[in-house]
Amino acid sequence: MVRTFIKKVYAAIAAGDKDAAQKAFNEMQPIVDRQSCKGLIHKNKAA
């Protein structure tokens, strides 16, 4: 699930669509934070 959101952010950045990249990043950030709290991602990797 995290990889999907990260790919969406990278795709929007590569396309040059700043608004879509910002929206995708805002969707991705809380998910990454939750996964780091659960221990699935190292906290430094999520930062």
N, C-alpha and C positions, 0 to 999 in steps of 0.2 A: 504494500500500500504506500509506503513512504517513497519507494523508488518511482512509482507512478507520478506522484506530485512533484518530485524533483525533476523528472523528465519534462513535465509540463512547464516548469519554470525555465529550464534550459531551452526548450523549444521556442517559448515566447521571446526569450532574449535573442536567440539566433535569428528569429524572424524580424527583430527590430521593433516589436510591438511593446512599448513601454507600459501601457495600461494593462495589457493582458499579463505581462510579466509581474507587475505589482500585485495584481489580483491573485495570480497563482501562488506567489510568494506568501501572501497573507493567508491563503488557505493551507499552505504547506507548514508554516511555522508552528502552529499549535499541535499539529500531528507529530512533528519531529520532537517537540518538547515532551509530549506525552510518552512517546516511545523511549526517550532518554530517562524519564522518571521510572519506567518499568524495567529498565536495564537492557533493552534490546539494542540501543545505540549508546555508545559511550558519551558521557555528558560533554566532553571536550569536542567530540565529533559533531554533536548537535549544535554547539555554540557558534 
